[in-house]
Amino acid sequence: MSRFLSEKYASLVPYTPGEQPRDAQYIKLNTNESPFPPSPGVVAAAEREARRVNLYSDPECKLLKDAAAKLYGVEPQNVLPVNGSDEILYFAFLAFGDEQNPFAFADISYGFYPVYAQFCKVPNREIPLTSDFSIDYRDYLGLSEQILIANPNAPTGTCLPLWQIEEIVRANPDRVVIIDEAYIDFGGESCVPLTKRYDNLLVIQTFSKSRSLAGARLGFGIGCEALIRDLNTVKYSINPYNVNRMTQAAGVAAIEDDAYYREKAQTIMRVREETTEQLCALGFTVLPSTANFVFAKSDRLSGEELYQSLKSRGVLVRHFTKERIKDFCRITIGTREQMQTLITTIQAILAEKGSSR
């Protein structure tokens, strides 16, 4: 820390991104990226727009808003495109959080939530997951805080049904309820339709996971016009041109090629179930997942040991040091071939551990 850093950030603990190593070739199963390339239409659209990067992008993202609104059955004024869904989380903490309006979210969830709360000076309360690492919707009824829920949750992969989300929204009419649906396309049911009935609901999605655009940085929020207007007030006070030209064009093309991405999501879901069965056959405990990853642990080695052993053999997974989940590793679902390599590598690690006893 330099002597010039403002005192207000002296105690800030920043978010730790997943590893993006350059020292070797790895099978990357640690950051929940899609194993599939973007559709040809997306690549062509981004390449065409690259010739115009001398000009500012459209700050309103009109073509992108129109395309997303049509796909999700809402109006363009209900959509806010952003530079990755992380950005709209930042906007939401700034727009809706302060000393009188604290936030509540799960104690085990996306690691950026407490970072944003600390950065934006928003008081917050962490609500413990249940003993089986799921969210009990009843813990979120009638709260005095703004509510933020990842559904499906990360890193656990568990998902609340739509009726439970609606109960939470209905039970907190004077609070903003934010549902982070980064992984919703892998078997969950989106609550976007509820935004037509409840003016306190903000739904966040991303193009990083199911639409193979993690490197393009594109996300969006859907909510009532007033909520979107509040978020735009923050956006235009920070970064009006927040989504660049190539990303906007790629986003429109990705929506137009929706069938391509739906098919890839189905493939990932099938491979997820196969991987879960294989891990269970090896004695792993695997939480039920509705995401493009599984959360698994073995009684034969710690989460840290599994992570390090896999990394030394060229396979990257994500390990978290938080006490309740330190025995687990989060494993992104890659191609069928990548997952078979994972299973074969784990078999070798377990065999080696058994022979060393």
HELIX and SHEET records of a PDB file:
HELIX    1   1 GLU A    7  TYR A    9  5                                   3    
HELIX    2   2 PRO A   40  ALA A   50  1                                  11    
HELIX    3   3 LYS A   62  TYR A   72  1                                  11    
HELIX    4   4 PRO A   76  ASN A   78  5                                   3    
HELIX    5   5 SER A   85  PHE A   96  1                                  12    
HELIX    6   6 PHE A  112  PHE A  119  1                                   8    
HELIX    7   7 TYR A  137  TYR A  140  5                                   4    
HELIX    8   8 LEU A  162  ALA A  171  1                                  10    
HELIX    9   9 ILE A  184  PHE A  186  5                                   3    
HELIX   10  10 VAL A  192  LYS A  196  5                                   5    
HELIX   11  11 ALA A  214  ALA A  216  5                                   3    
HELIX   12  12 GLU A  225  ILE A  238  1                                  14    
HELIX   13  13 ARG A  245  GLU A  256  1                                  12    
HELIX   14  14 ASP A  258  ALA A  281  1                                  24    
HELIX   15  15 GLY A  303  SER A  312  1                                  10    
HELIX   16  16 GLU A  323  ILE A  325  5                                   3    
HELIX   17  17 ARG A  336  SER A  355  1                                  20    
SHEET    1   A 2 ILE A  27  LYS A  28  0                                        
SHEET    2   A 2 VAL A 315  LEU A 316  1                                        
SHEET    1   B 7 VAL A  79  VAL A  82  0                                        
SHEET    2   B 7 GLY A 219  GLY A 223 -1                                        
SHEET    3   B 7 LEU A 201  THR A 206 -1                                        
SHEET    4   B 7 VAL A 177  ASP A 180  1                                        
SHEET    5   B 7 GLN A 146  ALA A 150  1                                        
SHEET    6   B 7 PHE A 103  ALA A 106  1                                        
SHEET    7   B 7 ASN A 124  ILE A 127  1                                        
SHEET    1   C 4 PHE A 284  VAL A 286  0                                        
SHEET    2   C 4 PHE A 293  SER A 298 -1                                        
SHEET    3   C 4 CYS A 329  THR A 332 -1                                        
SHEET    4   C 4 ARG A 318  HIS A 319 -1                                        
END                                                                             
